[in-house]
């Protein structure tokens, strides 16, 4: 029976490259001269922190980071933004969580979407991914098209892997 997996993963090497490029741009840009703007990638690579000495600079640094991520092919749907927090000495930071894997709630939404579409496929949640099986390849391709249409509404970065006939 044909099947495929729906996963949500970030290429960590590309993420590291994008963060390094953004840091380099922040260090050379004129409007950031004298500002302590920095982007920190957590050691376990599950989150980022954008730090600066004002909220405006945090927003500008975040825009530089987002541009670099998009240029490197990392979907911006895979980012969850935290609230802007004040730290000591008039500094401000904003945490950004990186989504690795599909959360169970989103998997349930995808399964509900499949059931509402009346396609003859079955879906099963397997830890942080979703496996979709069907009788023929055409149904699975319709499922992929459906998920791609709904990707923006669900705010979920999805890749389709492990397609088997």
C-alpha positions in Angstrom: 0.0 0.0 0.0 1.4 3.4 -0.9 2.3 5.7 1.9 4.3 8.9 2.8 5.3 10.8 5.9 4.5 14.4 6.8 7.3 15.8 8.8 8.4 19.3 10.0 12.2 19.6 10.2 14.7 22.4 9.9 18.1 21.9 8.2 20.3 22.7 11.1 23.4 23.4 9.0 21.4 26.0 7.0 20.1 27.5 10.2 23.6 27.9 11.5 24.7 29.5 8.3 21.8 31.9 8.3 22.4 33.0 11.9 26.1 33.6 11.2 25.3 35.6 8.1 22.8 37.7 10.1 25.3 38.3 12.8 27.9 39.4 10.2 25.4 41.8 8.6 24.5 43.3 12.0 28.1 43.9 12.8 28.7 45.8 9.6 25.5 47.8 9.2 25.7 51.5 9.8 22.4 51.7 11.8 23.7 49.1 14.2 27.0 50.9 15.0 27.3 51.2 18.8 24.3 49.0 19.4 24.8 45.7 21.2 22.6 43.7 18.8 23.2 40.0 18.8 21.5 36.8 17.7 22.2 33.7 19.8 21.5 30.2 18.8 20.9 27.8 21.7 23.5 25.0 22.0 20.8 22.4 21.5 19.6 24.3 18.4 15.9 24.4 19.5 15.7 28.2 20.0 17.1 31.6 19.0 17.3 34.8 21.0 17.5 38.2 19.5 19.1 40.8 21.8 19.6 44.5 21.5 19.4 47.7 23.5 16.0 48.8 22.3 12.8 47.2 21.0 13.3 48.9 17.6 16.7 47.4 17.2 15.4 43.9 18.2 12.7 44.2 15.5 15.3 45.4 12.9 17.7 42.5 13.9 14.8 40.0 13.7 14.0 41.3 10.1 17.6 40.8 9.1 17.5 37.2 10.6 14.2 36.4 8.8 15.6 37.6 5.5 18.6 35.4 5.9 16.5 32.4 6.9 14.2 32.8 3.9 17.2 33.2 1.6 18.6 29.9 3.0 15.4 28.0 2.3 14.2 27.7 5.9 10.4 28.2 6.2 9.3 31.1 8.5 6.3 28.9 9.6 8.8 26.9 11.6 9.4 29.9 14.0 7.3 30.7 17.1 8.0 34.2 18.5 8.0 34.8 22.2 7.2 38.1 23.8 9.8 40.9 23.9 11.3 41.0 27.4 13.3 43.6 29.2 16.6 42.5 30.7 18.9 44.5 32.8 20.7 47.8 31.8 18.0 48.9 29.2 18.5 45.8 27.1 15.7 43.9 25.4 15.5 40.3 24.1 13.0 38.2 22.2 13.1 34.4 22.2 12.2 32.5 19.0 11.4 28.8 19.3 12.2 26.5 16.4 9.7 23.9 15.5 11.1 20.4 15.1 8.4 17.8 14.5 4.6 18.2 14.2 2.8 18.8 17.5 0.0 16.4 18.4 -2.6 19.1 18.2 -1.6 20.0 14.6 -1.5 16.3 13.7 -5.1 16.0 14.9 -6.0 19.1 12.8 -4.4 17.5 9.7 -6.3 14.2 10.3 -9.6 16.1 10.7 -8.8 17.9 7.4 -8.3 14.6 5.7 -11.6 13.2 7.1 -13.5 16.3 5.9 -12.0 16.0 2.4 -13.5 12.5 2.0 -10.3 11.2 0.4 -9.8 7.4 0.8 -6.7 7.5 2.9 -5.8 6.8 6.5 -3.5 8.8 8.7 -1.7 7.8 11.8 0.3 9.9 14.3 3.8 8.5 14.9 5.5 10.6 17.6 6.4 13.9 15.8 5.3 12.9 12.3 2.2 11.8 10.5 2.0 8.8 8.2 -0.6 8.8 5.4 -1.5 5.6 3.6 -3.9 5.0 0.7 -4.8 2.5 -2.0 -3.4 4.4 -4.9 -0.8 7.1 -5.6 -3.3 9.6 -6.9 -5.1 9.9 -3.6 -1.8 10.5 -1.8 -0.9 13.2 -4.3 -4.3 14.9 -3.7 -3.5 14.8 0.1 -0.1 16.5 -0.5 -1.8 19.2 -2.6 -4.5 19.7 0.1 -1.9 20.0 2.9 0.1 22.5 0.8 -3.0 24.6 0.3 -3.7 24.6 4.0 -0.1 25.2 5.1 -0.5 28.9 5.6 -3.8 28.6 7.5 -2.3 26.0 9.9 0.9 27.9 10.3 2.9 24.7 10.0 6.0 24.0 8.0 5.6 20.6 6.3 7.8 18.4 4.2 6.6 15.2 2.6 9.1 12.3 2.8 9.4 8.6 2.5 7.0 8.2 -0.4 6.6 4.5 -1.0 4.6 2.6 -3.7 
